[in-house]
Amino acid sequence: MADVPLATQHLLRYLKHRQDEGVKRAFLTDEAKTGLRAVYFHARQPRETVVPAPAPQHQQPVQEERATTTKEPVPQEQSAATDDGVTYPKITVAEVRTSITPSGVGKAAQLADLKARIAEDNEARTVDLRDTMVFSTGSLDPEIMFIGEAPGSEEERQQEPFVGPAGKLLTKIIQAMGLQREMVYISNIVKYRPGMPNQGTRNRKPTNDEMHACLPYIMAETAIVRPKVIVALGGTALEGLTGEKMPIGRARDQVRCWNGIPFVVTYHPSYLLRNDDIAEKRKVWEDMMLVMEVLQMPISDKQRGFFSKKR
Ligand code: URA
């Protein structure tokens, strides 16, 4: 606490006191938020390594560390129930193959090497995934990395993530934040379109095995790109990254931490395509404003009012 400004120290003590009294939310001025953010970011370990170091067996599991937030905490779950009814412990560093150390100098070369490794890895393309890889796209120095679940038919055709109807909506969301699609990094947990008989243009959610097989790659990818914030789009992305299965309504609206990176979960854009309710759009927009706050991006009054119900 020694190098934390006195005003921020008082604020932290006050918030702790209010939290002990059971208060779950607090209104903070922009100045107070800036002070708290500075404390949060300086408290984090510097991320100097380009890829996660291979973890010895039985190493400390990757925990959902809680970032500084005045939002309601989410209970930590030790295990997650899967679609097939199996309960398995949260994915840990020790479980995944973290020995992926892409070679090459610079992010572009390392990502190219990673892509080549995925192409060679039959475990990352089990029998139920199709053959065309859809690798990530976007800036190599992004503030934000969006992670979806898996490519769909249009993504497979164009070999680029999020280019179908959900992707077009994602692009609009990015633009509403005052950014361009090319300024962020867009990826999926699974790099191949999940297959099924007589598939046509139908898509399916990746299985847990498929997501688990691809997890080391998304970890390595994130370590190469080093975004300032990760946004998980939808419950499958949350599950694929953390092993946690929970309704987005419970997971959203807070800043968590994934492998040392601030991490926000929101609804998948395809949910908004199915549900035209302005209140649901507002929720996604509030999550995006949370991301903007973490990044200390300016938010105009006009932006603050997006998707508010007209009186
Ligand atoms: N949905 C996803 O999760 N990813 C895509 O790339 C497209 C749609």
Residues whose N, C-alpha, C, O or C-beta is under 5 A from the ligand:
A	BS01	URA	G148 E149 A150 P151 G152 E155 P161 F162 A166 N188
